[in-house]
Amino acid sequence: MKIRRILCWLLSLALLTGSVYTADTLVRQRRLARKTVRLHVIANSDEAADQAQKLRVRDGVLACVSGLTADCETADDARKCIAAHLPEIAEAAQRVLAGSGYDVTVSLGPETYGTRDYASFSLPAGTYPSLRVQIGEAAGKNWWCVVFPTLCTAATSDEAELRAAAGGFDEDEAAWITEEQPEYRLRFKTLEWLQKLKELFS
């Protein structure tokens, strides 16, 4: 009987610790989300020409948005700026698509992402403000990145960390997305599992 009570106590402690750990991880992800604007470009199809076109549209959109948000100091400023210039961003994408016969749809809103690993940083699964660019039928593979802070073009982890700091990330948040540490990877996995559970029961 005493062993059973000890086991119950240990299980309760483990569940409590896991809940606190998970809650802290969610809080961290939501803080990151408030400080970022993601970019999601969806190709017309998976045909090689459409996939190549998707990357050209990405470059055109990045150039346009980088210019528009150059003086923005916070993600909130960037979101307001992007929202006010959606037609201009759509025009930049449409110029790339000239002669293709495809239309482009551009919108800004919340989107749910899985964990994404880039060359110089990673972002955990969760819901983020997102600039969404849909080309033609938007039935092809996606391309994701971050337009604020300007992490898409960061070549190294050090550069990504500096850009994250310039965009309002504190030292811990910048380290969380740029450093390859087992604890961070486990936290990212925890968020992925939670997201999958949410999808199962929704």
C-alpha positions as CSV (number, residue, x, y, z in Angstrom):
1,M,0.0,0.0,0.0
2,K,2.8,2.4,0.9
3,I,4.6,1.6,-2.4
4,R,1.4,2.4,-4.3
5,R,1.1,5.7,-2.6
6,I,4.7,6.6,-3.4
7,L,4.1,5.6,-7.0
8,C,1.0,7.7,-7.2
9,W,2.8,10.7,-5.7
10,L,5.7,10.3,-8.1
11,L,3.3,10.1,-11.1
12,S,1.4,13.2,-9.9
13,L,4.7,15.0,-9.5
14,A,5.8,14.0,-13.0
15,L,2.5,15.1,-14.5
16,L,2.7,18.5,-12.6
17,T,6.3,19.0,-13.8
18,G,5.3,18.1,-17.4
19,S,2.4,20.5,-17.3
20,V,4.6,23.4,-16.0
21,Y,7.2,22.6,-18.6
22,T,4.6,22.5,-21.4
23,A,2.9,25.7,-20.2
24,D,6.3,27.5,-20.2
25,T,7.1,26.2,-23.7
26,L,3.7,27.5,-25.0
27,V,4.3,30.9,-23.4
28,R,7.7,31.1,-25.1
29,Q,6.3,30.2,-28.5
30,R,3.5,32.8,-28.2
31,R,6.0,35.5,-27.2
32,L,8.0,34.6,-30.4
33,A,4.8,34.7,-32.5
34,R,4.0,38.3,-31.2
35,K,7.4,39.4,-32.4
36,T,7.4,37.8,-35.9
37,V,5.7,37.9,-39.2
38,R,6.0,34.7,-41.2
39,L,5.9,34.4,-45.0
40,H,4.0,31.6,-46.7
41,V,4.3,31.3,-50.5
42,I,2.2,28.5,-52.2
43,A,3.0,27.5,-55.7
44,N,0.4,26.9,-58.4
45,S,1.4,23.2,-58.6
46,D,4.3,20.9,-58.0
47,E,5.5,21.1,-61.7
48,A,9.1,22.2,-61.9
49,A,8.3,25.4,-63.7
50,D,5.7,26.4,-61.1
51,Q,8.1,25.6,-58.2
52,A,10.8,27.7,-59.8
53,Q,8.2,30.5,-60.3
54,K,7.3,30.3,-56.6
55,L,10.9,31.1,-55.7
56,R,11.0,34.1,-58.0
57,V,7.7,35.3,-56.5
58,R,9.3,34.8,-53.0
59,D,12.2,37.0,-54.0
60,G,10.0,39.7,-55.4
61,V,7.8,39.7,-52.3
62,L,10.8,39.7,-49.9
63,A,12.3,42.7,-51.8
64,C,9.0,44.6,-51.6
65,V,8.3,43.8,-47.9
66,S,11.9,44.5,-46.9
67,G,11.6,48.0,-48.4
68,L,8.2,48.7,-46.8
69,T,9.2,47.5,-43.3
70,A,12.8,48.9,-43.3
71,D,11.9,51.5,-40.6
72,C,9.7,49.3,-38.5
73,E,11.0,48.7,-35.0
74,T,8.5,46.1,-33.8
75,A,6.5,43.2,-35.3
76,D,3.3,45.2,-34.6
77,D,4.6,48.1,-36.7
78,A,5.5,45.6,-39.5
79,R,2.1,43.9,-39.4
80,K,0.4,47.3,-39.7
81,C,2.7,48.4,-42.5
82,I,2.2,45.1,-44.4
83,A,-1.6,45.3,-43.9
84,A,-1.7,48.8,-45.3
85,H,0.3,47.8,-48.4
86,L,-1.2,44.4,-49.4
87,P,-2.2,45.7,-52.8
88,E,1.4,46.9,-53.4
89,I,2.8,43.5,-52.3
90,A,0.3,41.7,-54.6
91,E,1.5,44.0,-57.5
92,A,5.1,43.0,-56.8
93,A,4.2,39.3,-57.0
94,Q,2.0,39.8,-60.0
95,R,4.9,41.6,-61.9
96,V,7.0,38.4,-61.4
97,L,4.0,36.4,-62.8
98,A,3.6,38.6,-65.9
99,G,2.9,36.4,-68.9
100,S,2.2,33.3,-66.9
101,G,-1.6,33.6,-66.8
102,Y,-1.6,33.1,-63.1
103,D,-3.3,35.5,-60.6
104,V,-1.9,35.9,-57.1
105,T,-3.8,36.4,-53.8
106,V,-2.1,38.1,-50.9
107,S,-3.4,38.1,-47.3
108,L,-2.3,38.7,-43.8
109,G,-3.6,36.6,-40.9
110,P,-2.9,33.9,-38.4
111,E,-1.6,30.6,-39.7
112,T,-0.6,27.4,-37.9
113,Y,2.9,26.0,-38.7
114,G,4.9,22.9,-37.8
115,T,8.4,23.2,-36.5
116,R,10.6,24.7,-39.3
117,D,14.4,24.3,-39.5
118,Y,16.2,26.9,-41.7
119,A,19.9,27.2,-42.4
120,S,20.6,29.6,-39.6
121,F,17.6,29.3,-37.2
122,S,14.6,27.2,-36.2
123,L,11.0,28.2,-35.2
124,P,8.8,26.0,-33.0
125,A,5.3,24.8,-34.1
126,G,2.4,27.1,-33.4
127,T,0.2,29.9,-34.7
128,Y,1.9,33.0,-36.1
129,P,0.9,36.1,-38.0
130,S,1.6,35.3,-41.6
131,L,1.8,37.0,-45.0
132,R,0.3,34.4,-47.3
133,V,0.9,34.5,-51.0
134,Q,-1.1,32.1,-53.2
135,I,-0.2,31.6,-56.8
136,G,-2.8,30.4,-59.3
137,E,-4.5,27.3,-58.0
138,A,-2.2,27.3,-54.9
139,A,-2.0,23.5,-55.1
140,G,1.8,23.1,-55.0
141,K,4.4,22.8,-52.3
142,N,4.9,25.7,-49.9
143,W,7.8,27.9,-49.0
144,W,8.0,29.4,-45.5
145,C,10.2,31.9,-43.8
146,V,10.1,35.1,-41.7
147,V,9.8,38.6,-43.1
148,F,10.0,40.3,-39.7
149,P,12.6,40.3,-38.3
150,T,14.4,39.8,-41.7
151,L,15.6,36.3,-40.9
152,C,15.0,34.8,-44.3
153,T,18.3,36.1,-45.7
154,A,20.4,35.5,-42.6
155,A,23.4,33.3,-43.7
156,T,24.6,32.3,-40.2
157,S,23.2,31.7,-36.7
158,D,25.1,34.8,-35.4
159,E,23.6,36.9,-38.1
160,A,20.1,35.5,-37.4
161,E,20.6,36.2,-33.7
162,L,21.6,39.9,-34.4
163,R,18.6,40.4,-36.7
164,A,16.3,38.8,-34.1
165,A,17.7,41.1,-31.4
166,A,17.2,44.1,-33.8
167,G,13.5,43.0,-34.2
168,G,12.8,43.0,-30.5
169,F,13.8,39.5,-29.4
170,D,15.5,39.4,-26.0
171,E,18.7,37.4,-25.5
172,D,16.9,34.2,-24.4
173,E,14.4,34.3,-27.3
174,A,17.2,34.9,-29.9
175,A,19.2,32.0,-28.4
176,W,16.1,29.8,-28.4
177,I,15.7,29.9,-32.2
178,T,19.4,29.9,-33.2
179,E,21.2,27.6,-30.8
180,E,21.3,23.8,-31.4
181,Q,20.6,22.6,-27.8
182,P,18.8,19.3,-26.9
183,E,16.6,21.2,-24.4
184,Y,15.3,23.5,-27.2
185,R,14.8,20.7,-29.6
186,L,12.8,18.8,-26.9
187,R,10.6,21.9,-26.3
188,F,10.0,22.2,-30.1
189,K,8.9,18.6,-30.2
190,T,6.6,19.1,-27.3
191,L,4.8,21.9,-29.2
192,E,4.5,19.6,-32.3
193,W,2.9,16.8,-30.2
194,L,0.5,19.3,-28.7
195,Q,-0.4,20.6,-32.1
196,K,-1.1,17.0,-33.4
197,L,-3.2,16.3,-30.4
198,K,-5.2,19.4,-31.0
199,E,-5.8,18.4,-34.6
200,L,-6.9,15.0,-33.6
201,F,-9.6,16.3,-31.2
202,S,-10.7,19.3,-33.2
